[in-house]
């Protein structure tokens, strides 16, 4: 559904952010885009939805060049930015004005989502808190039934019950013809939701794996003492000892913590690359959609 080929981009007076970036994303998934501050996550999202244009290379979404901003494509994309503007309208007025832009918009579905989030159509958007406005945009976005739904830091501003509601609603909307692309620093908020995982660093997608493959190849062990050389790939001090990420699935925790995974990839990409490439050389396990680039 999304094909990025040899894409290059940079801001004026700054070094090039992306150079020869390549990535293919398939429908039916909730992709998690992770990266350090300044890695270019938001920029990449904007290129995908056509609000920024690549200097070289191309980004195709559903067969369309995103930079062409074809109305057919734009009516099938919904993007919730981290910082957003809401007009001085009631919820009902917003729905009346913006709903018709989306061919598959469902008023009935939206009413259910608003009820879930305890938002009334009589509420004025500018009178709602940041978290309430974000919940409304999430609800409206889901009701558009766009095939591409992009979110930048969606859980920022949401309280704990709202995060749970958000995860439940998002999972219930995954279909074979839709793709969700989520950029976040809140890895643990999204731990049980985003899959596959994309990690962006130094202008490259350096990691692109499903969580099933991650858990098949890696394990987290709780060690009482500081791990010795070669004992693990990466470790962090935690209460009770050290959480160690190891290239060994025996006697470990089956679910790898996303934050530990991210830090391990960033700190030693070559070793992580070797682990996954070694496995992928086996024909029965080779998968073009889940690999390092």
C-alpha positions as CSV (number, residue, x, y, z in Angstrom):
1,X,0.0,0.0,0.0
2,X,2.9,2.4,0.7
3,X,6.0,2.1,-1.4
4,X,9.0,4.4,-0.7
5,X,11.8,4.2,-3.2
6,X,15.2,5.9,-3.2
7,X,13.7,8.8,-1.3
8,X,15.8,11.9,-0.5
9,X,14.8,14.9,1.5
10,X,16.3,17.7,3.6
11,X,15.5,21.1,5.0
12,X,17.1,24.3,3.8
13,X,20.5,25.0,5.5
14,X,20.5,21.6,7.2
15,X,22.1,18.4,6.2
16,X,20.0,15.9,4.2
17,X,17.6,14.1,6.4
18,X,16.9,11.1,4.1
19,X,19.1,9.8,1.4
20,X,18.0,6.8,-0.7
21,X,15.3,5.7,1.8
22,X,13.4,2.6,0.9
23,X,10.5,1.0,2.6
24,X,7.3,-1.0,1.7
25,X,4.3,-1.2,4.1
26,X,1.4,-3.6,3.6
27,X,-2.2,-3.2,4.5
28,X,-3.7,-5.0,7.5
29,X,-1.1,-3.8,10.0
30,X,-0.6,-1.2,12.7
31,X,2.9,-0.1,12.0
32,X,4.9,1.5,14.9
33,X,7.4,4.2,13.8
34,X,10.1,4.7,16.5
35,X,13.1,7.0,16.5
36,X,15.1,9.5,18.5
37,X,14.2,13.2,18.5
38,X,15.1,14.7,15.2
39,X,15.3,11.4,13.4
40,X,12.7,12.5,10.9
41,X,9.6,10.6,12.0
42,X,7.1,13.4,11.6
43,X,8.8,14.5,8.3
44,X,8.4,11.0,6.9
45,X,4.7,11.0,7.9
46,X,4.2,14.3,6.1
47,X,5.8,13.0,3.0
48,X,3.6,9.9,3.0
49,X,0.4,12.0,3.2
50,X,1.6,14.6,0.7
51,X,2.2,17.7,2.8
52,X,6.0,17.6,2.1
53,X,7.5,16.6,-1.2
54,X,10.7,14.5,-1.6
55,X,13.6,16.1,-3.4
56,X,14.4,12.8,-5.2
57,X,12.9,9.4,-5.4
58,X,9.2,8.7,-4.8
59,X,6.5,7.8,-2.3
60,X,3.5,5.9,-3.7
61,X,0.4,5.4,-1.6
62,X,-2.3,3.1,-2.9
63,X,-0.7,3.5,-6.4
64,X,-0.7,7.3,-6.3
65,X,2.3,9.6,-6.0
66,X,1.7,11.3,-2.6
67,X,3.3,14.5,-3.9
68,X,0.6,14.9,-6.6
69,X,-2.1,15.2,-3.9
70,X,-4.7,13.5,-6.0
71,X,-8.1,14.2,-4.5
72,X,-9.0,10.5,-4.6
73,X,-6.0,9.7,-2.5
74,X,-6.5,12.6,-0.1
75,X,-10.0,11.4,0.6
76,X,-8.6,8.1,1.7
77,X,-6.0,9.5,4.2
78,X,-6.6,10.8,7.7
79,X,-3.6,12.3,9.6
80,X,-3.7,13.3,13.3
81,X,-0.6,15.5,14.0
82,X,0.9,15.8,17.4
83,X,0.1,19.6,17.4
84,X,-3.3,20.2,15.9
85,X,-5.8,23.1,15.4
86,X,-9.5,22.7,16.0
87,X,-11.9,25.5,14.8
88,X,-14.4,27.2,17.0
89,X,-17.2,24.8,16.1
90,X,-19.4,22.4,18.0
91,X,-18.7,18.7,17.5
92,X,-21.9,18.4,15.5
93,X,-20.9,21.4,13.2
94,X,-17.5,19.9,12.6
95,X,-19.1,16.6,11.6
96,X,-21.5,18.3,9.2
97,X,-18.8,20.3,7.5
98,X,-15.9,17.8,7.3
99,X,-17.7,14.4,7.1
100,X,-18.7,14.7,3.4
101,X,-15.0,14.9,2.4
102,X,-14.7,11.2,3.1
103,X,-16.7,8.8,0.9
104,X,-16.8,6.0,3.5
105,X,-17.6,8.2,6.5
106,X,-20.0,6.5,8.9
107,X,-22.2,8.7,11.2
108,X,-23.4,5.7,13.1
109,X,-19.9,4.5,13.8
110,X,-18.9,8.0,15.0
111,X,-21.8,8.2,17.4
112,X,-20.6,5.0,19.0
113,X,-17.0,6.2,19.3
114,X,-18.2,9.6,20.8
115,X,-20.3,7.7,23.3
116,X,-17.2,5.6,24.2
117,X,-15.2,8.8,24.8
118,X,-18.1,10.6,26.6
119,X,-18.1,13.5,24.1
120,X,-21.3,15.2,23.1
121,X,-22.1,16.7,19.7
122,X,-23.1,19.9,21.5
123,X,-19.6,20.3,23.0
124,X,-17.6,23.2,21.5
125,X,-14.2,22.0,20.3
126,X,-12.3,25.0,21.6
127,X,-13.9,24.5,25.0
128,X,-12.6,20.9,25.3
129,X,-9.3,20.0,26.9
130,X,-6.4,18.9,24.7
131,X,-7.0,15.3,25.6
132,X,-10.7,15.5,24.8
133,X,-10.1,17.2,21.5
134,X,-7.6,14.5,20.6
135,X,-10.2,11.8,21.5
136,X,-12.7,13.5,19.2
137,X,-10.2,13.6,16.3
138,X,-9.4,9.9,16.8
139,X,-13.1,9.1,16.8
140,X,-13.7,11.2,13.7
141,X,-10.7,9.7,12.0
142,X,-11.8,6.1,12.7
143,X,-15.3,6.9,11.4
144,X,-13.9,8.2,8.1
145,X,-12.9,4.6,7.3
146,X,-9.9,5.9,5.4
147,X,-7.6,3.1,4.2
148,X,-4.6,5.0,5.5
149,X,-4.8,6.4,9.1
150,X,-1.7,8.2,10.3
151,X,-1.1,9.3,13.9
152,X,1.8,11.2,15.4
153,X,2.1,10.7,19.2
154,X,-1.6,9.7,19.6
155,X,-1.4,8.9,23.3
156,X,0.0,12.3,24.3
157,X,-2.6,14.1,26.4
158,X,-4.7,10.9,27.0
159,X,-5.3,9.7,30.6
160,X,-4.9,6.1,31.5
161,X,-8.6,5.0,30.8
162,X,-8.6,6.9,27.5
163,X,-5.4,5.1,26.4
164,X,-7.1,1.8,27.0
165,X,-10.2,2.9,25.1
166,X,-8.0,4.1,22.2
167,X,-6.1,0.8,21.9
168,X,-9.4,-1.1,22.0
169,X,-11.0,1.0,19.2
170,X,-7.9,0.9,17.0
171,X,-7.6,-2.9,17.2
172,X,-11.3,-3.3,16.4
173,X,-10.8,-1.2,13.2
174,X,-8.0,-3.2,11.7
175,X,-9.0,-4.7,8.4
176,X,-7.1,-6.3,5.5
177,X,-7.5,-3.2,3.3
178,X,-6.5,-0.6,5.9
179,X,-3.1,0.5,7.2
180,X,-2.4,2.3,10.4
181,X,0.9,4.2,10.8
182,X,1.7,5.4,14.3
183,X,4.7,7.4,15.3
184,X,5.4,7.5,19.0
185,X,7.9,7.9,21.8
186,X,5.5,6.2,24.3
187,X,6.6,2.7,23.4
188,X,5.1,1.1,26.5
189,X,1.7,2.7,25.8
190,X,1.7,1.0,22.4
191,X,3.5,-2.2,23.4
192,X,0.5,-4.5,22.8
193,X,-0.8,-2.6,19.7
194,X,1.9,-1.7,17.2
195,X,3.2,-4.5,15.0
196,X,5.4,-4.5,12.8
197,X,8.0,-2.2,14.3
198,X,10.0,0.4,12.2
199,X,13.0,2.1,13.7
200,X,14.3,5.2,11.9
201,X,17.8,6.4,12.5
202,X,20.4,8.4,10.6
203,X,18.0,8.8,7.7
204,X,17.4,5.1,7.3
205,X,14.9,2.5,8.3
206,X,17.4,0.4,10.2
207,X,14.8,-2.1,11.6
208,X,11.6,-3.5,10.1
209,X,10.4,-6.6,11.9
210,X,7.2,-8.1,13.2
211,X,6.9,-8.7,17.0
212,X,6.5,-12.4,16.3
213,X,9.9,-12.5,14.7
214,X,11.4,-10.4,17.4
215,X,10.1,-12.8,20.1
216,X,11.2,-15.8,18.1
217,X,14.8,-14.6,17.9
218,X,15.3,-12.6,21.1
219,X,14.5,-12.9,24.8
220,X,14.7,-10.8,27.9
221,X,16.3,-12.3,31.0
222,X,16.4,-10.8,34.5
223,X,19.9,-11.2,35.8
224,X,21.0,-10.5,39.4
225,X,24.4,-9.1,38.5
226,X,25.9,-6.9,35.7
227,X,26.1,-9.1,32.6
228,X,29.6,-10.0,31.5
229,X,31.1,-9.4,28.0
230,X,29.2,-11.5,25.3
231,X,26.5,-12.5,27.8
232,X,23.8,-10.4,26.2
233,X,23.2,-7.9,23.4
234,X,22.0,-5.0,25.6
235,X,21.0,-4.6,29.2
236,X,19.4,-2.0,31.5
237,X,19.4,-1.6,35.3
238,X,15.9,-2.4,36.7
239,X,14.5,-3.1,40.2
240,X,15.9,-6.5,41.2
241,X,18.8,-6.7,38.8
242,X,19.4,-6.2,35.1
243,X,17.0,-6.7,32.2
244,X,19.2,-8.3,29.5
245,X,18.2,-8.7,25.9
246,X,19.8,-11.9,24.6
247,X,20.1,-13.8,21.3
248,X,18.7,-16.9,23.0
249,X,15.0,-17.9,23.4
250,X,15.6,-20.4,26.1
251,X,14.5,-19.6,29.7
252,X,13.6,-16.0,28.9
253,X,10.5,-13.7,28.8
254,X,8.5,-14.3,25.7
255,X,7.4,-10.7,25.1
256,X,10.4,-8.4,24.4
257,X,10.0,-4.9,25.9
258,X,9.8,-2.3,23.1
259,X,12.0,0.3,24.9
260,X,14.8,-2.3,25.4
261,X,14.4,-3.4,21.8
262,X,14.7,0.1,20.6
263,X,17.7,0.9,22.7
264,X,19.4,-2.3,21.6
265,X,18.9,-1.5,17.9
266,X,20.2,2.0,18.3
267,X,23.2,1.0,20.4
268,X,24.4,-1.9,18.2
269,X,22.6,-2.1,14.9
270,X,25.3,-4.2,13.3
271,X,24.9,-7.0,15.9
272,X,21.1,-6.9,15.7
273,X,21.3,-6.9,11.9
274,X,23.5,-10.0,12.0
275,X,21.1,-11.8,14.3
276,X,18.1,-11.3,11.9
277,X,20.0,-11.7,8.7
278,X,21.4,-15.0,9.9
279,X,17.9,-16.3,10.5
280,X,16.5,-14.9,7.2
281,X,19.1,-16.8,5.2
282,X,17.1,-19.9,5.9
283,X,14.6,-20.3,3.0
284,X,11.6,-21.3,5.1
285,X,12.0,-18.2,7.3
286,X,12.7,-15.6,4.6
287,X,10.1,-12.8,4.4
288,X,10.6,-9.7,2.3
289,X,8.2,-7.6,4.4
290,X,10.1,-8.1,7.6
291,X,13.8,-7.3,7.3
292,X,16.5,-4.8,7.8
293,X,17.1,-2.3,5.0
